[in-house]
Amino acid sequence: MKQLPVIFKRELASYFTSPLAYVFIEIFLVLSGIFTFYAGEFYERNQADLAPFFGIHPWLYLFLIPALAMRLWAEERKSGSIELLMTLPVSCFDAVLGKFLAAWVVAGISLILTVPMVFTVNYLGDPDNGAILTGYLGSWLLAGAYLAIGSCMSALAKSQVIALILAAVVCLLFIACGFPPLLDALNPWVPQWLLDLLASLSFLTRFDAISKGVIDLRDLLYFVSVIMAWLAATAVAVNLKKAE
């Protein structure tokens, strides 16, 4: 773990020495504002809360987070710098974790920059700030889960575009298994226990509970477990590609 801070600082700096972080943050802020105040009918609802803001995150992240994650390993492989990185006195998991944490911090910065929305709803009414705080926590964990999947897909693919598509597809599967219309369609054909299992595996189900202010240790452990599992898979993929 001694080299983890070095990898983290290197990767975080690389985001802000290129346009990637700035473009990601700008697009996230613009789309968040549009979906919250216009598409989410914030004023028409006449409720001082951020439900429309958090409600769009699983879908917004579906396109933005894979774009942030696609460069994590695919770019290293394309440029050939992965061989150099792996010859340094740093463990594979340190490299995987350092790259992931840097991208997760960029996602966190994007979320922090939306705090003016919190001030806005507090100015307009009396919202449940506890629920808003848990919503931010849930959103950051959700972004971490997407990033961990994106990291693994980036390690498997040589092309950043392919990594982006693969990550988006896998994340969509994790969302869709808890999507109410899909569960309703499967209900006549699938046993209830299987429907419950699918719903429990869904990012949508877990995130919705947290974003409404319900902190369940099982939901937090779910996201942490998903992140660690996909990061472990990333380390395996990197080692396999290194051996080729």
Residue frames as qw, qx, qy, qz and C-alpha x, y, z in Angstrom:
[[0.000, 0.881, 0.474, 0.000, 0.00, 0.00, 0.00],
 [0.415, -0.557, 0.045, 0.718, 3.02, 2.31, 0.18],
 [0.211, -0.028, 0.511, 0.833, 2.76, 3.17, -3.52],
 [0.099, 0.663, 0.739, 0.061, -1.00, 3.71, -3.46],
 [0.042, -0.849, -0.189, 0.491, -0.78, 7.48, -2.71],
 [0.204, -0.424, 0.514, 0.717, 1.73, 7.88, -5.54],
 [0.151, 0.276, 0.837, 0.448, -0.54, 6.15, -8.06],
 [0.013, 0.770, 0.612, -0.179, -3.56, 8.08, -6.78],
 [0.099, -0.769, 0.027, 0.631, -1.84, 11.48, -7.09],
 [0.200, -0.217, 0.670, 0.681, -0.49, 10.64, -10.54],
 [0.107, 0.435, 0.835, 0.319, -3.89, 9.59, -11.84],
 [0.029, -0.821, -0.471, 0.321, -5.79, 12.48, -10.24],
 [0.140, -0.634, 0.235, 0.723, -3.34, 14.97, -11.72],
 [0.206, 0.013, 0.768, 0.607, -3.73, 13.37, -15.16],
 [0.125, 0.678, 0.724, 0.035, -7.48, 14.10, -15.10],
 [0.038, -0.922, -0.222, 0.314, -6.92, 17.81, -14.53],
 [0.245, -0.525, 0.464, 0.670, -3.97, 18.21, -16.90],
 [0.068, 0.172, 0.789, 0.586, -6.28, 17.12, -19.71],
 [0.371, -0.164, -0.126, -0.905, -9.77, 18.38, -20.58],
 [0.435, -0.215, -0.860, -0.157, -11.42, 15.13, -19.44],
 [0.233, -0.388, -0.704, 0.547, -12.26, 16.09, -15.84],
 [0.109, 0.290, 0.093, -0.946, -13.43, 19.57, -16.79],
 [0.403, -0.009, -0.585, -0.703, -15.64, 18.28, -19.61],
 [0.398, -0.287, -0.870, 0.046, -17.08, 15.55, -17.37],
 [0.140, -0.387, -0.560, 0.720, -17.85, 17.99, -14.55],
 [0.206, 0.213, -0.126, -0.947, -19.37, 20.58, -16.88],
 [0.440, -0.108, -0.712, -0.537, -21.61, 18.06, -18.65],
 [0.352, -0.329, -0.836, 0.264, -22.69, 16.55, -15.33],
 [0.036, -0.357, -0.396, 0.845, -23.59, 19.94, -13.85],
 [0.302, 0.139, -0.318, -0.888, -25.48, 21.11, -16.94],
 [0.475, -0.159, -0.782, -0.372, -27.46, 17.90, -17.35],
 [0.269, -0.321, -0.775, 0.473, -28.18, 17.72, -13.61],
 [0.107, 0.297, 0.211, -0.925, -29.63, 21.22, -13.70],
 [0.403, 0.063, -0.504, -0.762, -31.71, 20.53, -16.80],
 [0.481, -0.203, -0.839, -0.150, -33.14, 17.25, -15.53],
 [0.224, -0.315, -0.694, 0.608, -33.80, 18.61, -12.03],
 [0.102, 0.416, 0.254, -0.867, -35.42, 21.95, -12.77],
 [0.434, 0.305, -0.335, -0.779, -36.95, 21.40, -16.20],
 [0.542, 0.039, -0.782, -0.305, -37.41, 17.73, -17.15],
 [0.299, -0.172, -0.852, 0.395, -37.98, 16.90, -13.47],
 [0.271, -0.679, -0.418, -0.538, -40.67, 19.61, -13.20],
 [0.399, -0.084, -0.579, 0.706, -39.12, 20.93, -10.00],
 [0.149, -0.010, 0.180, -0.972, -41.31, 24.04, -9.79],
 [0.588, -0.171, -0.449, -0.651, -44.50, 22.33, -10.97],
 [0.596, -0.192, -0.765, 0.150, -44.18, 19.71, -8.21],
 [0.327, -0.737, 0.047, -0.590, -44.28, 22.47, -5.58],
 [0.881, -0.456, -0.082, 0.094, -42.11, 20.41, -3.24],
 [0.028, 0.876, -0.467, 0.118, -38.81, 21.56, -1.75],
 [0.822, -0.312, 0.466, 0.094, -36.74, 18.42, -2.21],
 [0.112, 0.630, -0.641, -0.424, -34.12, 16.98, -4.55],
 [0.755, 0.112, 0.632, -0.131, -36.00, 13.84, -5.56],
 [0.722, 0.685, 0.055, -0.076, -35.79, 14.70, -9.30],
 [0.109, 0.826, -0.553, 0.009, -32.06, 15.37, -8.93],
 [0.379, -0.381, 0.839, -0.080, -31.24, 12.01, -7.36],
 [0.786, 0.294, 0.475, -0.267, -33.82, 10.14, -9.42],
 [0.666, 0.721, -0.148, -0.123, -31.97, 10.84, -12.64],
 [0.212, -0.744, 0.630, 0.067, -28.53, 9.77, -11.36],
 [0.720, -0.075, 0.686, 0.081, -28.72, 6.05, -12.20],
 [0.679, 0.622, 0.370, 0.123, -29.50, 6.97, -15.81],
 [0.167, 0.962, -0.216, -0.005, -27.18, 9.95, -16.04],
 [0.434, -0.620, 0.646, 0.101, -24.28, 7.91, -14.68],
 [0.849, 0.209, 0.483, 0.038, -25.04, 5.20, -17.22],
 [0.637, 0.717, 0.094, 0.266, -23.51, 7.38, -19.93],
 [0.030, 0.929, -0.283, 0.236, -21.13, 9.65, -18.05],
 [0.637, -0.603, 0.480, -0.031, -19.33, 7.27, -15.66],
 [0.890, 0.140, 0.352, 0.254, -18.28, 4.73, -18.33],
 [0.480, 0.813, -0.016, 0.331, -16.87, 7.68, -20.29],
 [0.260, -0.859, 0.389, -0.208, -14.82, 8.64, -17.22],
 [0.767, -0.381, 0.515, -0.012, -13.68, 5.05, -16.62],
 [0.888, 0.452, 0.083, 0.011, -12.88, 4.01, -20.18],
 [0.407, 0.789, -0.395, 0.237, -9.37, 5.48, -20.11],
 [0.645, -0.664, 0.350, -0.142, -8.30, 3.82, -16.85],
 [0.677, -0.299, 0.635, 0.225, -6.61, 0.81, -18.46],
 [0.727, 0.565, 0.366, 0.134, -7.47, 0.86, -22.17],
 [0.244, 0.951, -0.180, 0.065, -5.31, 3.95, -22.68],
 [0.448, -0.664, 0.595, 0.067, -2.41, 2.37, -20.79],
 [0.768, 0.065, 0.617, 0.159, -2.60, -0.73, -22.98],
 [0.597, 0.766, 0.217, 0.104, -2.92, 1.24, -26.20],
 [0.107, 0.939, -0.315, 0.088, 0.10, 3.44, -25.41],
 [0.804, 0.219, -0.482, 0.271, 2.12, 0.52, -24.03],
 [0.048, -0.616, 0.461, -0.637, 2.70, 2.30, -20.71],
 [0.859, -0.384, 0.019, -0.338, 1.04, -0.56, -18.83],
 [0.894, 0.124, -0.302, 0.306, 4.23, -2.60, -19.24],
 [0.281, 0.484, -0.374, 0.739, 6.22, 0.21, -17.65],
 [0.525, -0.529, 0.156, -0.648, 3.70, 0.59, -14.85],
 [0.957, -0.225, -0.098, -0.157, 3.81, -3.12, -14.06],
 [0.760, 0.250, -0.369, 0.473, 7.61, -3.10, -13.85],
 [0.078, -0.632, 0.322, -0.700, 7.54, -0.51, -11.09],
 [0.235, -0.009, -0.867, 0.440, 7.67, -1.63, -7.43],
 [0.473, -0.011, 0.219, -0.853, 3.90, -1.40, -7.06],
 [0.333, 0.152, 0.925, -0.099, 1.39, -4.21, -6.61],
 [0.028, -0.309, -0.714, -0.628, -1.29, -4.75, -9.22],
 [0.235, -0.710, -0.664, 0.022, -4.09, -4.09, -6.73],
 [0.273, -0.582, -0.138, 0.753, -2.41, -0.83, -5.60],
 [0.079, -0.081, 0.481, 0.869, -2.42, 0.31, -9.22],
 [0.165, -0.477, -0.772, -0.386, -6.06, -0.74, -9.69],
 [0.308, -0.717, -0.546, 0.306, -7.19, 0.90, -6.45],
 [0.271, -0.438, 0.029, 0.856, -5.18, 4.08, -7.05],
 [0.004, -0.113, -0.572, -0.812, -6.66, 4.57, -10.52],
 [0.253, -0.583, -0.746, -0.198, -10.17, 3.85, -9.24],
 [0.326, -0.659, -0.424, 0.530, -9.91, 6.24, -6.29],
 [0.173, -0.240, 0.206, 0.933, -8.69, 9.06, -8.53],
 [0.158, -0.292, -0.649, -0.685, -11.69, 8.65, -10.84],
 [0.358, -0.616, -0.698, 0.072, -14.02, 8.34, -7.82],
 [0.279, -0.498, -0.226, 0.789, -12.70, 11.64, -6.45],
 [0.010, -0.002, -0.415, -0.910, -13.45, 13.33, -9.78],
 [0.319, -0.481, -0.724, -0.378, -17.02, 12.01, -9.54],
 [0.406, -0.590, -0.547, 0.434, -17.16, 13.23, -5.93],
 [0.182, -0.266, 0.032, 0.946, -16.01, 16.71, -6.92],
 [0.163, -0.262, -0.593, -0.744, -18.81, 16.81, -9.51],
 [0.410, -0.596, -0.689, -0.044, -21.33, 15.99, -6.80],
 [0.378, -0.483, -0.338, 0.714, -19.92, 18.57, -4.37],
 [0.087, -0.057, 0.247, 0.963, -20.29, 21.26, -7.04],
 [0.278, -0.468, -0.646, -0.535, -24.06, 20.65, -7.06],
 [0.286, -0.365, -0.656, 0.595, -24.37, 21.79, -3.42],
 [0.135, 0.054, -0.013, -0.989, -25.92, 25.13, -4.55],
 [0.476, -0.281, -0.650, -0.521, -29.02, 23.06, -5.34],
 [0.467, -0.391, -0.715, 0.342, -29.24, 22.22, -1.64],
 [0.114, -0.255, -0.249, 0.927, -29.12, 25.92, -0.77],
 [0.270, -0.101, -0.432, -0.855, -31.81, 26.57, -3.39],
 [0.522, -0.393, -0.711, -0.260, -34.30, 24.06, -1.98],
 [0.407, -0.402, -0.577, 0.584, -33.61, 25.30, 1.55],
 [0.006, 0.121, -0.001, -0.993, -34.31, 28.85, 0.40],
 [0.405, -0.151, -0.512, -0.743, -37.55, 27.79, -1.29],
 [0.775, -0.388, -0.296, -0.400, -38.86, 25.57, 1.50],
 [0.482, -0.581, 0.578, -0.308, -38.07, 23.28, 4.39],
 [0.784, 0.266, -0.532, -0.177, -36.59, 20.08, 2.91],
 [0.901, -0.415, 0.124, 0.021, -35.42, 16.98, 4.76],
 [0.206, 0.831, -0.518, -0.001, -31.69, 17.70, 4.74],
 [0.575, -0.354, 0.734, -0.069, -30.97, 14.30, 6.27],
 [0.804, 0.380, 0.457, -0.024, -32.51, 12.63, 3.23],
 [0.466, 0.868, -0.172, -0.014, -30.54, 14.94, 0.95],
 [0.196, -0.720, 0.666, -0.020, -27.30, 14.02, 2.72],
 [0.680, -0.080, 0.729, -0.012, -28.00, 10.30, 2.40],
 [0.714, 0.661, 0.211, -0.092, -28.92, 10.91, -1.24],
 [0.241, 0.859, -0.451, -0.024, -25.46, 12.35, -1.87],
 [0.433, -0.454, 0.777, -0.050, -23.88, 9.38, -0.09],
 [0.767, 0.256, 0.582, -0.089, -25.93, 6.94, -2.16],
 [0.586, 0.804, -0.031, -0.096, -25.08, 8.77, -5.37],
 [0.018, 0.779, -0.626, -0.024, -21.36, 8.66, -4.62],
 [0.566, -0.200, 0.797, -0.060, -21.54, 4.92, -3.85],
 [0.751, 0.528, 0.374, -0.131, -23.53, 4.38, -7.05],
 [0.395, 0.859, -0.315, -0.085, -20.87, 6.25, -9.02],
 [0.269, -0.588, 0.763, -0.015, -18.23, 4.05, -7.37],
 [0.728, 0.114, 0.671, -0.087, -20.05, 0.88, -8.44],
 [0.665, 0.735, 0.105, -0.084, -20.29, 2.14, -12.03],
 [0.134, 0.854, -0.502, -0.032, -16.60, 3.11, -11.97],
 [0.516, -0.376, 0.769, -0.020, -15.51, -0.29, -10.66],
 [0.769, 0.389, 0.507, -0.021, -17.39, -1.99, -13.51],
 [0.470, 0.877, -0.091, -0.041, -15.94, 0.52, -15.98],
 [0.202, -0.743, 0.636, 0.060, -12.45, -0.17, -14.65],
 [0.667, -0.078, 0.740, 0.042, -12.83, -3.90, -15.28],
 [0.690, 0.637, 0.343, -0.004, -14.19, -3.36, -18.78],
 [0.212, 0.927, -0.303, -0.070, -11.31, -0.96, -19.52],
 [0.395, -0.547, 0.733, 0.080, -8.83, -3.63, -18.40],
 [0.707, 0.182, 0.683, 0.033, -10.44, -6.16, -20.75],
 [0.577, 0.752, 0.308, 0.080, -10.64, -3.93, -23.82],
 [0.577, -0.042, 0.184, 0.795, -7.88, -2.37, -25.89],
 [0.066, 0.473, 0.348, 0.807, -10.21, 0.29, -27.29],
 [0.058, 0.100, 0.475, -0.873, -11.66, 2.99, -25.06],
 [0.530, 0.008, -0.243, -0.812, -14.85, 3.02, -27.13],
 [0.659, -0.098, -0.728, -0.159, -15.35, -0.72, -26.63],
 [0.298, -0.097, -0.712, 0.628, -14.64, -0.29, -22.90],
 [0.271, 0.035, 0.177, -0.945, -17.28, 2.43, -22.73],
 [0.652, -0.037, -0.439, -0.617, -19.90, 0.30, -24.49],
 [0.593, -0.083, -0.790, 0.128, -19.19, -2.79, -22.39],
 [0.133, -0.081, -0.604, 0.781, -19.35, -0.81, -19.15],
 [0.418, 0.013, -0.002, -0.908, -22.62, 0.86, -20.15],
 [0.680, -0.061, -0.606, -0.408, -24.19, -2.50, -21.05],
 [0.496, -0.116, -0.783, 0.358, -23.15, -4.18, -17.78],
 [0.033, 0.080, 0.432, -0.898, -24.33, -1.20, -15.72],
 [0.531, -0.033, -0.258, -0.807, -27.62, -1.21, -17.61],
 [0.636, -0.126, -0.753, -0.112, -28.12, -4.87, -16.68],
 [0.307, -0.156, -0.689, 0.638, -27.60, -4.02, -13.02],
 [0.264, 0.085, 0.156, -0.948, -30.22, -1.28, -13.32],
 [0.554, -0.011, -0.505, -0.661, -32.71, -3.22, -15.42],
 [0.443, -0.134, -0.882, 0.087, -32.97, -6.17, -13.02],
 [0.111, -0.405, -0.658, 0.626, -34.75, -3.87, -10.57],
 [0.170, 0.005, -0.252, -0.953, -36.69, -1.76, -13.08],
 [0.471, 0.187, 0.610, -0.608, -40.39, -1.96, -12.04],
 [0.702, 0.416, -0.140, -0.560, -41.84, -2.35, -15.60],
 [0.456, 0.380, -0.798, -0.101, -39.46, -5.26, -16.26],
 [0.097, -0.076, 0.892, -0.436, -40.32, -6.95, -12.95],
 [0.590, 0.277, 0.349, -0.673, -44.03, -6.51, -13.67],
 [0.665, 0.437, -0.423, -0.433, -43.58, -8.08, -17.11],
 [0.357, 0.297, -0.881, 0.091, -41.71, -11.05, -15.64],
 [0.423, -0.215, 0.582, -0.660, -44.13, -11.52, -12.74],
 [0.873, 0.100, 0.069, -0.471, -46.50, -14.02, -14.49],
 [0.846, 0.385, -0.368, -0.004, -43.60, -16.16, -15.69],
 [0.428, 0.413, -0.628, 0.502, -40.97, -16.02, -12.94],
 [0.600, -0.491, -0.596, 0.207, -41.22, -17.27, -9.32],
 [0.233, -0.948, -0.084, -0.199, -41.51, -14.54, -6.72],
 [0.721, -0.580, 0.165, 0.341, -38.27, -15.54, -4.99],
 [0.653, 0.168, 0.325, 0.663, -36.37, -15.03, -8.25],
 [0.109, 0.830, 0.251, 0.486, -37.98, -11.62, -8.78],
 [0.506, -0.863, 0.010, 0.020, -36.97, -10.64, -5.25],
 [0.768, -0.275, 0.254, 0.519, -33.43, -11.83, -5.93],
 [0.478, 0.497, 0.321, 0.649, -33.22, -9.80, -9.13],
 [0.138, -0.916, -0.171, -0.337, -34.55, -6.72, -7.37],
 [0.661, -0.717, 0.078, 0.207, -32.03, -7.14, -4.55],
 [0.716, -0.060, 0.303, 0.626, -29.17, -7.17, -7.08],
 [0.331, 0.762, 0.342, 0.439, -30.33, -3.97, -8.75],
 [0.326, 0.044, -0.168, 0.929, -28.50, -0.68, -8.35],
 [0.246, -0.454, -0.300, -0.802, -31.87, 1.01, -8.79],
 [0.670, -0.556, -0.470, -0.142, -33.50, -0.72, -5.82],
 [0.668, -0.319, -0.323, 0.589, -30.57, -0.11, -3.47],
 [0.255, 0.131, 0.015, 0.958, -30.02, 3.49, -4.53],
 [0.324, -0.564, -0.398, -0.646, -33.70, 4.43, -4.33],
 [0.670, -0.584, -0.444, 0.114, -33.81, 3.33, -0.69],
 [0.557, -0.257, -0.169, 0.772, -30.73, 5.36, 0.26],
 [0.126, 0.269, 0.225, 0.928, -31.78, 8.45, -1.72],
 [0.431, -0.631, -0.424, -0.485, -35.06, 8.52, 0.24],
 [0.243, -0.669, 0.408, -0.572, -33.18, 8.78, 3.52],
 [0.938, -0.281, 0.074, -0.191, -33.33, 5.11, 4.50],
 [0.166, 0.666, -0.720, 0.099, -29.87, 4.03, 5.63],
 [0.971, -0.148, 0.095, -0.159, -29.74, 0.24, 5.70],
 [0.392, -0.631, 0.636, 0.208, -26.39, -1.37, 6.42],
 [0.728, 0.178, 0.642, 0.158, -27.22, -4.05, 3.85],
 [0.514, 0.838, 0.174, 0.060, -27.49, -1.44, 1.09],
 [0.061, -0.906, 0.412, 0.074, -24.16, 0.13, 2.05],
 [0.578, -0.357, 0.719, 0.144, -22.49, -3.28, 2.22],
 [0.744, 0.490, 0.451, 0.053, -23.99, -4.14, -1.16],
 [0.402, 0.910, -0.092, 0.043, -22.33, -1.20, -2.88],
 [0.266, -0.757, 0.595, 0.038, -19.02, -1.74, -1.09],
 [0.728, -0.078, 0.677, 0.074, -19.10, -5.43, -2.04],
 [0.691, 0.667, 0.271, 0.062, -19.87, -4.64, -5.69],
 [0.163, 0.936, -0.312, 0.006, -17.01, -2.15, -5.81],
 [0.419, -0.586, 0.693, 0.037, -14.49, -4.53, -4.23],
 [0.792, 0.162, 0.588, 0.033, -15.62, -7.48, -6.38],
 [0.632, 0.757, 0.140, 0.094, -15.23, -5.58, -9.64],
 [0.002, -0.890, 0.456, -0.017, -11.90, -4.10, -8.56],
 [0.626, -0.336, 0.701, 0.054, -10.69, -7.63, -7.79],
 [0.769, 0.455, 0.442, 0.081, -11.88, -8.68, -11.24],
 [0.334, 0.929, -0.160, 0.008, -9.97, -5.72, -12.69],
 [0.314, -0.708, 0.631, 0.049, -6.77, -6.89, -10.99],
 [0.745, 0.028, 0.661, 0.082, -7.26, -10.37, -12.40],
 [0.642, 0.725, 0.245, 0.047, -7.87, -8.95, -15.89],
 [0.099, 0.928, -0.359, -0.028, -4.75, -6.77, -15.70],
 [0.494, -0.488, 0.715, 0.077, -2.61, -9.71, -14.61],
 [0.764, 0.289, 0.573, 0.066, -4.00, -11.87, -17.40],
 [0.507, 0.859, 0.047, 0.047, -3.36, -9.22, -20.04],
 [0.155, -0.849, 0.502, 0.055, 0.12, -8.68, -18.64],
 [0.644, -0.256, 0.714, 0.102, 0.87, -12.38, -19.05],
 [0.761, 0.575, 0.293, -0.058, -0.14, -12.34, -22.72]]
